[in-house]
Amino acid sequence: MAVLSRNRAEAGPGARRRATLGRTLRSLSWLIIVYVMLTAGAALFAAPFAWMVVASLQDQSTMFRWPPSWIPINPDLENFANFLKNANISRWFFNSAYVALSVTFLQLFFNSLAAYTYAKRSFPGRDFLFALGLGTMMIPGWVMLIPQYIILKNMPGFGGNDLMGHGGHGWLDSYWGLIAPGITSTFGIFLLRQYMKNIPNDLLDAASMDGATHWTKYRRIMIPLSLPALAAHGIFTFQFVWEDFFWPLIIISDPDLFTVPLGLTLFVVKNRNVWDQLMAGSVLVTLPVLIVFIVFQRQFIKGIALTGMK
């Protein structure tokens, strides 16, 4: 018995080391598998963008070769020069930037106010109103297009309309028509509210004891502490508005008000089969969204990671 006990004692540390090594190898194997899958997924999603960049740097005769070339053959910037010469890109960029930045800042302001109210204020029916707002997310956006169009067309006192909303075009063919429907969003309120709920109430109570008003608490406490969520929400909003095609297509007929997606469509209609120039234009219009994400990516990732955590 003594010998058996001594053998077990001597074998114990070795067995534990082997078990620990086995668990480490299994964890490492799963980690490698996960990284391989993520890398493959990233490559799959990045491939169209990479091909677009390569195609923009070569002539049309070589861009459709099979198998596709991932390294430009005799790269040059002629496609970009031709696109800038044939397209009113500066006007399209101005329109898209003006609308996207306006909608983004308006949404950040109004949605953060609503989120602060739902997260930190107590009033009768608060949870019911919040649930009712979330319920509107189940309504397809296409259902709202015709009512929004009619409301904007009959806007009293604008675009030649009388006080009854008749006689003119209202906010159609105007910047307000592009901006007004997007000044708030249920998703943005939900995202910011979930983040603001995690901010300790003790900070607000201490501010109240110092005589701070709700506006002061919102401006001095909630906004600075919610910057990651605001950055995430801002990137989502800017990207959506910048890339939106269908709503501008419905309400805009003046070429001087065309946004980037409408402008590219007009370019394709007027200049058929110039795919090399179209790829160059697509690269140019993608850059603003890419720059915004690169600048705010740390805040964006932090906001997404912390939203909803208890």
Number of C-alpha atoms within 10 A of each C-alpha: 6 7 8 9 10 11 11 12 11 11 11 11 11 11 12 11 11 11 12 12 12 12 12 12 12 12 12 12 12 12 12 12 12 12 12 12 12 12 11 12 12 11 12 11 10 11 13 11 15 15 17 19 19 22 29 27 23 23 21 16 8 14 21 12 9 7 6 12 14 14 14 17 14 8 13 13 12 16 23 20 13 15 20 16 10 13 18 17 21 10 17 22 20 15 19 24 18 16 22 25 17 20 23 24 16 17 22 22 16 16 25 26 20 18 24 23 17 22 22 18 10 10 9 7 9 14 13 10 12 18 12 11 16 15 11 13 12 8 10 9 9 9 9 10 14 11 10 15 18 13 15 23 23 24 21 20 16 19 20 16 18 15 12 10 19 17 16 17 20 25 25 25 21 16 16 13 22 26 18 16 15 17 17 20 17 16 15 23 25 23 21 29 26 20 25 25 18 15 17 10 12 9 12 20 13 11 17 14 8 9 11 15 12 16 11 14 18 19 13 13 15 20 18 11 15 20 17 25 28 25 23 24 23 24 19 16 21 24 18 14 23 23 17 17 16 12 16 21 13 13 18 20 14 10 14 13 20 25 29 28 21 22 22 20 14 14 20 15 10 12 14 9 11 15 18 25 28 24 23 25 25 18 19 16 20 15 11 16 16 13 11 15 20 11 10 15 17 13 18 22 14 15 22 17 12 14 21 16 10 9
